């Protein structure tokens, strides 16, 4: 049985892995756009932006490990899925972006682009030093980095509440008449559910490293970690959204949440505010990089006998550092569609987890391929690559296409069909019964 201190550290570690720079930048802009409707918009956002990732962790707990999510798939297909997931949430997308965002909010205002290389080197070395000892991840993330990050965020949140910034902004765009629906869409677009199934590898390993071997106990502590993550992340999102919704006093038109946070911290803390915001961004990006690096390296070490965990950690960060400095923009154009397409597949696997024993392997594969196909349609829509005439037709005829979720109904339909077909097959009388 884990102590309260270790449970708290586990929850903090889980929260820290999710809290990247994007999670800090978007809520203020949502609040700024939603204005007087920010609570409605944030309610929708929390359902999909926090609820889906938390549900993914619950499903990981139910099946007793992330790797069990793909156990019904043919092994080559399952392995390919995991390799793609850990590439795009690791060195090809998330980590390089974390490096560049952390730099933009810390050293870029003073040094421009001249210090990006040494900053990248320091960031990568720090990530390697934390990630290379996965058994100490709870101590490093849950007991050291996350409390420091949370302390800074609490200071910002309390400041926003004690010293109200100004009147609520006026709702704009889709938030005028559909704040809740737009919040749902934007929460889904965080794509954090994809990270959840990857982080499941770490959480299970971390719990086992504390001496918990019983599957039921492991599942229980995973559920507790998911709940703690959801509560902490909801607090951060609501606080940052409130900052954005009351930012009218800052006297400027904002185009992103980063500018809002910069103006907010400077207004309340002066020059020290820039340091404060830079510290938040660097810590948030660092904890996320540590999480995805550890998760990917755990997978490679467990799956491929010739690969070594520490070597995978070093290789991941070396590749991520190179991409962050050489070709991030070009690579993002390639990897972002992959993230968007893989997200529906991850959710489909998550939804099938409790019922896959009621489906044949053919229908499990069919469900995954359906999510992949329609996820590709949504990816073209999200990225603006869908031809205009086809886009117009799909908007009028395909359910949920306008919400970037056209994959949901076909995927659910295949799951239901698979369960019905399996039930009918199991109830079909044998020759002996007929006679």
Kinemage of the C-alpha trace (Angstrom):
@kinemage 1
@onewidth
@group {chain A} dominant
@subgroup {mainchain}
@vectorlist {calphas} color= white
{ca unk a 1} P 0.000 0.000 0.000
{ca unk a 2} L 1.395 3.375 -1.007
{ca unk a 3} L 1.753 6.198 1.491
{ca unk a 4} L -0.175 9.432 1.042
{ca unk a 5} L 3.095 11.166 0.171
{ca unk a 6} L 3.875 8.688 -2.610
{ca unk a 7} L 0.321 8.870 -3.957
{ca unk a 8} L 0.564 12.664 -4.066
{ca unk a 9} L 3.915 12.415 -5.860
{ca unk a 10} L 2.405 9.979 -8.383
{ca unk a 11} L -0.449 12.397 -9.083
{ca unk a 12} L 1.955 15.335 -9.434
{ca unk a 13} L 4.120 13.328 -11.826
{ca unk a 14} L 1.090 12.477 -13.977
{ca unk a 15} L -0.050 16.096 -14.048
{ca unk a 16} L 3.429 17.349 -14.947
{ca unk a 17} L 3.748 15.081 -17.969
{ca unk a 18} L 0.583 16.534 -19.487
{ca unk a 19} L 1.275 20.178 -18.693
{ca unk a 20} L 3.166 21.371 -21.748
{ca unk a 21} L 3.519 24.895 -23.060
{ca unk a 22} L 0.490 24.477 -25.313
{ca unk a 23} L -1.642 23.668 -22.272
{ca unk a 24} L -0.592 27.006 -20.784
{ca unk a 25} L -0.942 29.130 -23.902
{ca unk a 26} L -4.358 28.088 -25.196
{ca unk a 27} L -6.687 28.604 -22.149
{ca unk a 28} L -5.975 32.370 -21.852
{ca unk a 29} L -6.832 32.814 -25.515
{ca unk a 30} L -10.006 30.756 -25.095
{ca unk a 31} L -11.005 33.003 -22.201
{ca unk a 32} L -10.122 36.094 -24.218
{ca unk a 33} L -12.303 34.975 -27.153
{ca unk a 34} L -15.152 33.607 -25.038
{ca unk a 35} L -15.321 36.672 -22.775
{ca unk a 36} L -18.534 36.661 -20.748
{ca unk a 37} L -19.149 33.084 -21.946
{ca unk a 38} L -15.786 31.777 -20.730
{ca unk a 39} L -17.340 29.440 -18.140
{ca unk a 40} L -19.512 27.818 -20.811
{ca unk a 41} L -16.587 27.538 -23.214
{ca unk a 42} L -14.284 26.196 -20.538
{ca unk a 43} L -16.896 23.618 -19.448
{ca unk a 44} L -16.876 22.159 -22.948
{ca unk a 45} L -13.118 22.378 -23.109
{ca unk a 46} L -12.694 20.494 -19.830
{ca unk a 47} L -14.953 17.654 -20.982
{ca unk a 48} L -12.741 16.817 -23.960
{ca unk a 49} L -9.417 18.451 -23.034
{ca unk a 50} L -9.270 16.867 -19.575
{ca unk a 51} L -12.041 14.256 -19.621
{ca unk a 52} L -10.752 12.333 -22.652
{ca unk a 53} L -7.137 12.039 -21.403
{ca unk a 54} L -8.384 11.043 -17.940
{ca unk a 55} L -10.715 8.462 -19.501
{ca unk a 56} L -7.777 7.108 -21.484
{ca unk a 57} L -5.851 6.566 -18.247
{ca unk a 58} L -8.901 4.847 -16.751
{ca unk a 59} L -9.018 2.485 -19.731
{ca unk a 60} L -5.300 1.835 -19.364
{ca unk a 61} L -5.987 0.903 -15.739
{ca unk a 62} L -8.909 -1.358 -16.695
{ca unk a 63} L -6.842 -3.373 -19.186
{ca unk a 64} L -3.771 -3.265 -16.884
{ca unk a 65} L -1.295 -1.457 -19.099
{ca unk a 66} L -1.063 0.611 -22.274
{ca unk a 67} L 0.337 -2.305 -24.244
{ca unk a 68} L -2.887 -4.237 -23.598
{ca unk a 69} L -4.834 -1.684 -25.647
{ca unk a 70} L -3.416 -3.163 -28.847
{ca unk a 71} L -3.281 -6.813 -27.789
{ca unk a 72} L -6.194 -7.725 -30.103
{ca unk a 73} L -4.403 -6.292 -33.150
{ca unk a 74} L -1.980 -8.374 -35.227
{ca unk a 75} L 1.467 -7.871 -33.715
{ca unk a 76} L 3.009 -6.066 -36.740
{ca unk a 77} L 0.076 -3.639 -36.788
{ca unk a 78} L 0.231 -3.063 -33.027
{ca unk a 79} L 3.982 -2.484 -33.073
{ca unk a 80} L 3.703 -0.094 -36.018
{ca unk a 81} L 1.032 1.893 -34.190
{ca unk a 82} L 3.159 2.294 -31.064
{ca unk a 83} L 6.270 3.202 -33.032
{ca unk a 84} L 4.359 5.945 -34.858
{ca unk a 85} L 2.851 7.221 -31.603
{ca unk a 86} L 6.184 7.493 -29.823
{ca unk a 87} L 7.862 9.090 -32.830
{ca unk a 88} L 5.274 11.841 -33.225
{ca unk a 89} L 4.833 12.535 -29.494
{ca unk a 90} L 8.577 12.369 -29.083
{ca unk a 91} L 11.490 13.526 -31.243
{ca unk a 92} L 9.477 14.358 -34.360
{ca unk a 93} L 6.899 16.700 -32.861
{ca unk a 94} L 6.347 17.291 -29.144
{ca unk a 95} L 9.924 17.554 -27.861
{ca unk a 96} L 11.326 19.876 -30.582
{ca unk a 97} L 8.297 22.115 -30.164
{ca unk a 98} L 8.774 22.086 -26.379
{ca unk a 99} L 12.389 23.173 -26.805
{ca unk a 100} L 11.582 26.067 -29.117
{ca unk a 101} L 8.579 27.279 -27.076
{ca unk a 102} L 10.567 27.157 -23.835
{ca unk a 103} L 13.306 29.175 -25.497
{ca unk a 104} L 10.899 31.767 -26.942
{ca unk a 105} L 9.511 32.541 -23.482
{ca unk a 106} L 12.817 32.511 -21.601
{ca unk a 107} L 15.949 33.597 -23.458
{ca unk a 108} L 14.665 34.735 -26.876
{ca unk a 109} L 13.521 38.192 -25.661
{ca unk a 110} L 17.113 38.967 -24.600
{ca unk a 111} L 19.222 36.991 -27.055
{ca unk a 112} L 17.056 36.514 -30.128
{ca unk a 113} L 17.896 33.298 -31.944
{ca unk a 114} L 21.610 33.395 -31.123
{ca unk a 115} L 21.340 31.325 -27.923
{ca unk a 116} L 19.004 28.608 -29.224
{ca unk a 117} L 21.797 26.066 -29.735
{ca unk a 118} L 23.288 26.283 -26.217
{ca unk a 119} L 19.774 26.405 -24.725
{ca unk a 120} L 18.844 23.276 -26.677
{ca unk a 121} L 21.966 21.506 -25.452
{ca unk a 122} L 21.208 22.401 -21.830
{ca unk a 123} L 17.538 21.414 -22.207
{ca unk a 124} L 18.448 18.048 -23.747
{ca unk a 125} L 21.068 17.276 -21.100
{ca unk a 126} L 18.592 18.127 -18.324
{ca unk a 127} L 15.936 15.895 -19.894
{ca unk a 128} L 18.399 13.026 -20.269
{ca unk a 129} L 19.553 13.326 -16.665
{ca unk a 130} L 15.973 13.089 -15.376
{ca unk a 131} L 14.739 10.466 -17.864
{ca unk a 132} L 17.714 8.125 -17.756
{ca unk a 133} L 16.690 6.855 -14.320
{ca unk a 134} L 13.005 5.902 -14.771
{ca unk a 135} L 12.848 4.337 -11.328
{ca unk a 136} L 13.362 7.812 -9.821
{ca unk a 137} L 10.839 9.550 -12.040
{ca unk a 138} L 8.315 9.979 -9.223
{ca unk a 139} L 10.981 11.550 -7.012
{ca unk a 140} L 12.257 13.817 -9.781
{ca unk a 141} L 8.951 14.907 -11.298
{ca unk a 142} L 6.457 14.372 -8.511
{ca unk a 143} L 8.538 15.656 -5.615
{ca unk a 144} L 10.851 18.251 -7.176
{ca unk a 145} L 9.878 19.786 -10.521
{ca unk a 146} L 6.084 19.711 -10.310
{ca unk a 147} L 5.739 21.340 -6.878
{ca unk a 148} L 7.935 24.188 -8.131
{ca unk a 149} L 5.809 24.509 -11.270
{ca unk a 150} L 2.555 24.392 -9.306
{ca unk a 151} L 3.803 27.026 -6.844
{ca unk a 152} L 4.407 29.492 -9.686
{ca unk a 153} L 1.034 28.720 -11.283
{ca unk a 154} L -0.747 29.197 -7.949
{ca unk a 155} L 0.938 32.596 -7.547
{ca unk a 156} L -0.337 33.630 -10.979
{ca unk a 157} L -3.829 32.272 -10.296
{ca unk a 158} L -4.171 33.927 -6.887
{ca unk a 159} L -2.940 37.210 -8.353
{ca unk a 160} L -5.634 37.047 -11.032
{ca unk a 161} L -8.343 36.409 -8.421
{ca unk a 162} L -7.198 38.865 -5.743
{ca unk a 163} L -6.466 41.654 -8.205
{ca unk a 164} L -9.200 41.378 -10.843
{ca unk a 165} L -7.808 42.573 -14.097
{ca unk a 166} L -10.856 44.257 -15.534
{ca unk a 167} L -14.241 43.702 -17.104
{ca unk a 168} L -14.928 40.533 -19.026
{ca unk a 169} L -14.082 40.780 -22.691
{ca unk a 170} L -16.810 40.550 -25.319
{ca unk a 171} L -17.303 37.115 -26.845
{ca unk a 172} L -16.185 36.790 -30.438
{ca unk a 173} L -16.422 34.306 -33.304
{ca unk a 174} L -18.039 30.936 -32.547
{ca unk a 175} L -18.042 31.732 -28.819
{ca unk a 176} L -20.865 34.266 -29.289
{ca unk a 177} L -23.626 31.692 -29.758
{ca unk a 178} L -21.875 28.351 -29.330
{ca unk a 179} L -19.259 28.683 -26.590
{ca unk a 180} L -19.833 25.198 -25.153
{ca unk a 181} L -19.634 23.452 -28.546
{ca unk a 182} L -16.529 25.416 -29.506
{ca unk a 183} L -14.968 24.533 -26.170
{ca unk a 184} L -15.665 20.852 -26.826
{ca unk a 185} L -13.972 21.104 -30.222
{ca unk a 186} L -10.928 22.965 -28.930
{ca unk a 187} L -10.514 20.586 -25.999
{ca unk a 188} L -10.537 17.663 -28.417
{ca unk a 189} L -7.920 19.468 -30.506
{ca unk a 190} L -5.394 19.370 -27.636
{ca unk a 191} L -4.942 15.704 -28.677
{ca unk a 192} L -3.890 14.844 -25.111
{ca unk a 193} L -5.666 11.480 -25.286
{ca unk a 194} L -2.856 10.365 -27.601
{ca unk a 195} L -0.359 11.255 -24.895
{ca unk a 196} L -2.401 9.369 -22.284
{ca unk a 197} L -1.921 5.971 -23.839
{ca unk a 198} L 1.805 6.695 -24.061
{ca unk a 199} L 2.078 7.947 -20.486
{ca unk a 200} L 0.333 4.783 -19.310
{ca unk a 201} L 3.630 2.956 -19.836
{ca unk a 202} L 5.349 5.290 -17.362
{ca unk a 203} L 2.634 5.315 -14.727
{ca unk a 204} L 2.481 1.530 -14.532
{ca unk a 205} L 6.283 1.292 -14.369
{ca unk a 206} L 6.403 3.999 -11.681
{ca unk a 207} L 3.800 2.242 -9.534
{ca unk a 208} L 5.617 -1.077 -9.861
{ca unk a 209} L 8.897 0.622 -8.905
{ca unk a 210} L 7.272 1.530 -5.563
{ca unk a 211} L 6.723 -2.131 -4.777
{ca unk a 212} L 3.128 -2.549 -5.995
{ca unk a 213} L 2.784 -5.805 -7.942
{ca unk a 214} L -0.940 -6.628 -7.632
{ca unk a 215} L -2.772 -5.737 -10.894
{ca unk a 216} L -5.853 -4.523 -9.003
{ca unk a 217} L -3.756 -2.279 -6.767
{ca unk a 218} L -1.864 -0.958 -9.804
{ca unk a 219} L -5.167 -0.155 -11.504
{ca unk a 220} L -6.444 1.569 -8.341
{ca unk a 221} L -3.422 3.842 -8.081
{ca unk a 222} L -3.619 4.617 -11.804
{ca unk a 223} L -7.218 5.718 -11.299
{ca unk a 224} L -6.172 7.917 -8.386
{ca unk a 225} L -3.415 9.468 -10.524
{ca unk a 226} L -5.954 10.147 -13.296
{ca unk a 227} L -8.300 11.865 -10.844
{ca unk a 228} L -5.506 14.000 -9.384
{ca unk a 229} L -4.359 14.976 -12.865
{ca unk a 230} L -7.910 15.940 -13.861
{ca unk a 231} L -8.454 18.133 -10.783
{ca unk a 232} L -5.077 19.882 -11.046
{ca unk a 233} L -5.347 20.446 -14.792
{ca unk a 234} L -8.901 21.779 -14.466
{ca unk a 235} L -7.657 24.273 -11.867
{ca unk a 236} L -4.891 25.469 -14.192
{ca unk a 237} L -7.185 25.709 -17.221
{ca unk a 238} L -9.909 27.633 -15.393
{ca unk a 239} L -7.413 30.037 -13.805
{ca unk a 240} L -5.663 30.774 -17.089
{ca unk a 241} L -8.973 31.123 -18.903
{ca unk a 242} L -10.086 33.677 -16.295
{ca unk a 243} L -6.885 35.638 -16.880
{ca unk a 244} L -7.721 35.785 -20.587
{ca unk a 245} L -11.377 36.693 -20.073
{ca unk a 246} L -10.433 39.695 -17.907
{ca unk a 247} L -7.511 40.883 -20.022
{ca unk a 248} L -9.298 43.914 -21.503
{ca unk a 249} L -7.475 46.228 -19.083
{ca unk a 250} L -4.170 45.308 -20.704
{ca unk a 251} L -5.219 47.553 -23.595
{ca unk a 252} L -4.226 45.483 -26.585
{ca unk a 253} L -5.602 43.163 -29.234
{ca unk a 254} L -4.182 39.682 -28.698
{ca unk a 255} L -3.658 36.963 -31.274
{ca unk a 256} L -2.489 34.170 -28.944
{ca unk a 257} L -2.426 33.146 -25.304
{ca unk a 258} L 1.308 33.607 -24.991
{ca unk a 259} L 0.965 37.353 -25.549
{ca unk a 260} L -1.805 37.509 -22.941
{ca unk a 261} L 0.328 35.767 -20.315
{ca unk a 262} L 3.295 37.978 -21.151
{ca unk a 263} L 1.211 41.139 -20.720
{ca unk a 264} L -0.404 39.791 -17.532
{ca unk a 265} L 2.823 38.873 -15.777
{ca unk a 266} L 4.494 42.140 -16.771
{ca unk a 267} L 1.517 44.183 -15.562
{ca unk a 268} L 1.499 42.532 -12.138
{ca unk a 269} L 5.153 41.678 -11.571
{ca unk a 270} L 7.085 44.045 -13.827
{ca unk a 271} L 10.346 42.762 -15.277
{ca unk a 272} L 10.260 39.921 -12.775
{ca unk a 273} L 7.099 38.756 -14.536
{ca unk a 274} L 9.090 37.842 -17.626
{ca unk a 275} L 11.363 35.693 -15.483
{ca unk a 276} L 8.345 34.132 -13.771
{ca unk a 277} L 6.638 33.277 -17.065
{ca unk a 278} L 9.889 31.987 -18.530
{ca unk a 279} L 10.338 29.689 -15.532
{ca unk a 280} L 6.796 28.347 -15.936
{ca unk a 281} L 7.302 27.651 -19.630
{ca unk a 282} L 10.695 26.008 -19.216
{ca unk a 283} L 9.479 23.764 -16.377
{ca unk a 284} L 6.284 22.847 -18.242
{ca unk a 285} L 8.197 21.971 -21.408
{ca unk a 286} L 10.885 20.108 -19.475
{ca unk a 287} L 8.423 17.891 -17.581
{ca unk a 288} L 6.587 17.028 -20.801
{ca unk a 289} L 9.845 16.221 -22.599
{ca unk a 290} L 10.919 13.978 -19.731
{ca unk a 291} L 7.574 12.183 -19.833
{ca unk a 292} L 7.431 11.449 -23.557
{ca unk a 293} L 11.131 10.533 -23.698
{ca unk a 294} L 10.714 8.059 -20.862
{ca unk a 295} L 7.550 6.571 -22.348
{ca unk a 296} L 9.064 6.051 -25.783
{ca unk a 297} L 12.310 4.619 -24.430
{ca unk a 298} L 10.359 2.230 -22.175
{ca unk a 299} L 8.479 0.967 -25.214
{ca unk a 300} L 11.570 0.511 -27.383
{ca unk a 301} L 13.429 -1.260 -24.576
{ca unk a 302} L 10.523 -3.647 -23.929
{ca unk a 303} L 9.713 -4.321 -27.584
{ca unk a 304} L 13.054 -4.571 -29.362
{ca unk a 305} L 15.636 -6.833 -27.746
{ca unk a 306} L 18.606 -5.100 -29.380
{ca unk a 307} L 17.709 -1.651 -28.063
{ca unk a 308} L 18.849 -0.332 -24.698
{ca unk a 309} L 16.749 2.055 -22.579
{ca unk a 310} L 19.494 4.593 -21.838
{ca unk a 311} L 20.663 4.585 -25.446
{ca unk a 312} L 17.076 5.262 -26.580
{ca unk a 313} L 16.816 8.211 -24.171
{ca unk a 314} L 20.016 9.754 -25.507
{ca unk a 315} L 19.104 9.082 -29.155
{ca unk a 316} L 15.620 10.559 -28.701
{ca unk a 317} L 16.925 13.805 -27.243
{ca unk a 318} L 19.790 14.085 -29.721
{ca unk a 319} L 17.337 13.773 -32.622
{ca unk a 320} L 14.852 16.172 -30.997
{ca unk a 321} L 17.571 18.759 -30.375
{ca unk a 322} L 18.767 18.524 -33.969
{ca unk a 323} L 15.239 18.955 -35.342
{ca unk a 324} L 14.510 21.905 -33.041
{ca unk a 325} L 17.457 23.795 -34.520
{ca unk a 326} L 17.503 22.645 -38.127
{ca unk a 327} L 14.125 21.744 -39.574
{ca unk a 328} L 11.270 22.054 -37.091
{ca unk a 329} L 8.900 24.011 -39.330
{ca unk a 330} L 9.380 21.664 -42.270
{ca unk a 331} L 8.956 18.594 -40.075
{ca unk a 332} L 5.839 19.949 -38.366
{ca unk a 333} L 4.167 20.123 -41.772
{ca unk a 334} L 4.701 16.358 -42.040
{ca unk a 335} L 4.187 15.213 -38.447
{ca unk a 336} L 1.140 17.314 -37.528
{ca unk a 337} L -1.109 15.358 -39.935
{ca unk a 338} L 0.204 12.138 -38.364
{ca unk a 339} L -0.745 13.384 -34.887
{ca unk a 340} L -4.230 14.350 -36.066
{ca unk a 341} L -4.779 10.984 -37.789
{ca unk a 342} L -3.424 8.848 -34.926
{ca unk a 343} L -5.583 10.572 -32.313
{ca unk a 344} L -8.911 8.979 -33.432
{ca unk a 345} L -7.208 5.569 -33.654
{ca unk a 346} L -5.946 5.940 -30.087
{ca unk a 347} L -9.424 6.874 -28.844
{ca unk a 348} L -10.978 3.975 -30.792
{ca unk a 349} L -8.570 1.504 -29.166
{ca unk a 350} L -9.361 3.069 -25.797
{ca unk a 351} L -13.131 2.739 -26.336
{ca unk a 352} L -12.799 -0.873 -27.477
{ca unk a 353} L -10.750 -1.850 -24.426
{ca unk a 354} L -13.676 -2.828 -22.159
{ca unk a 355} L -15.652 -4.630 -24.907
{ca unk a 356} L -13.034 -6.091 -27.222
{ca unk a 357} L -13.623 -9.599 -25.780
{ca unk a 358} L -17.072 -9.256 -27.327
{ca unk a 359} L -15.626 -8.563 -30.780
{ca unk a 360} L -13.743 -10.697 -33.266
{ca unk a 361} L -10.203 -9.721 -34.230
{ca unk a 362} L -11.440 -8.853 -37.723
{ca unk a 363} L -13.877 -6.312 -36.303
{ca unk a 364} L -11.256 -4.881 -33.944
{ca unk a 365} L -8.948 -4.282 -36.909
{ca unk a 366} L -11.847 -2.934 -38.978
{ca unk a 367} L -12.690 -0.462 -36.207
{ca unk a 368} L -9.097 0.776 -36.022
{ca unk a 369} L -8.918 1.146 -39.800
{ca unk a 370} L -12.248 3.010 -39.854
{ca unk a 371} L -10.936 5.472 -37.259
{ca unk a 372} L -7.773 5.816 -39.325
{ca unk a 373} L -9.678 6.470 -42.561
{ca unk a 374} L -12.083 9.066 -41.175
{ca unk a 375} L -9.326 10.513 -39.002
{ca unk a 376} L -7.521 11.193 -42.269
{ca unk a 377} L -10.595 13.052 -43.534
{ca unk a 378} L -10.649 15.164 -40.361
{ca unk a 379} L -6.913 15.786 -40.685
{ca unk a 380} L -7.357 17.217 -44.178
{ca unk a 381} L -10.139 19.423 -42.797
{ca unk a 382} L -8.185 20.617 -39.750
{ca unk a 383} L -5.075 21.407 -41.751
{ca unk a 384} L -6.998 23.139 -44.554
{ca unk a 385} L -6.017 20.652 -47.246
{ca unk a 386} L -9.552 19.530 -48.121
{ca unk a 387} L -10.638 20.776 -51.586
{ca unk a 388} L -13.256 23.505 -51.244
{ca unk a 389} L -16.075 21.760 -53.116
{ca unk a 390} L -15.594 18.508 -51.186
{ca unk a 391} L -15.281 20.434 -47.941
{ca unk a 392} L -18.622 22.164 -48.587
{ca unk a 393} L -20.351 18.868 -49.415
{ca unk a 394} L -18.956 17.154 -46.299
{ca unk a 395} L -20.017 20.084 -44.115
{ca unk a 396} L -23.563 19.637 -45.337
{ca unk a 397} L -23.749 15.840 -45.372
{ca unk a 398} L -21.274 14.264 -42.946
{ca unk a 399} L -22.271 14.353 -39.247
{ca unk a 400} L -19.742 16.056 -36.932
{ca unk a 401} L -17.461 16.985 -39.822
{ca unk a 402} L -17.699 20.663 -38.904
{ca unk a 403} L -16.470 19.743 -35.403
{ca unk a 404} L -13.457 17.822 -36.786
{ca unk a 405} L -14.907 14.563 -35.450
{ca unk a 406} L -16.467 12.821 -38.450
{ca unk a 407} L -14.744 9.600 -37.345
{ca unk a 408} L -16.920 9.175 -34.241
{ca unk a 409} L -20.185 7.865 -35.721
{ca unk a 410} L -18.597 5.402 -38.220
{ca unk a 411} L -16.221 4.103 -35.538
{ca unk a 412} L -18.937 3.641 -32.921
{ca unk a 413} L -21.100 1.960 -35.551
{ca unk a 414} L -18.383 -0.590 -36.348
{ca unk a 415} L -17.829 -1.300 -32.634
{ca unk a 416} L -21.563 -1.874 -32.140
{ca unk a 417} L -21.752 -4.003 -35.294
{ca unk a 418} L -18.812 -6.096 -34.120
{ca unk a 419} L -20.460 -6.751 -30.746
{ca unk a 420} L -23.773 -7.699 -32.387
{ca unk a 421} L -22.106 -10.009 -34.900
{ca unk a 422} L -20.113 -11.718 -32.144
{ca unk a 423} L -23.265 -12.144 -30.051
{ca unk a 424} L -25.178 -13.655 -32.962
{ca unk a 425} L -22.294 -16.014 -33.771
{ca unk a 426} L -22.063 -17.207 -30.159
{ca unk a 427} L -25.835 -17.847 -30.019
{ca unk a 428} L -25.966 -19.740 -33.341
{ca unk a 429} L -26.991 -23.352 -32.639
{ca unk a 430} L -24.492 -26.087 -33.447
{ca unk a 431} L -25.356 -29.209 -35.519
{ca unk a 432} L -25.631 -31.268 -32.337
{ca unk a 433} L -28.107 -28.808 -30.852
{ca unk a 434} L -30.255 -28.898 -33.993
{ca unk a 435} L -30.495 -32.642 -33.941
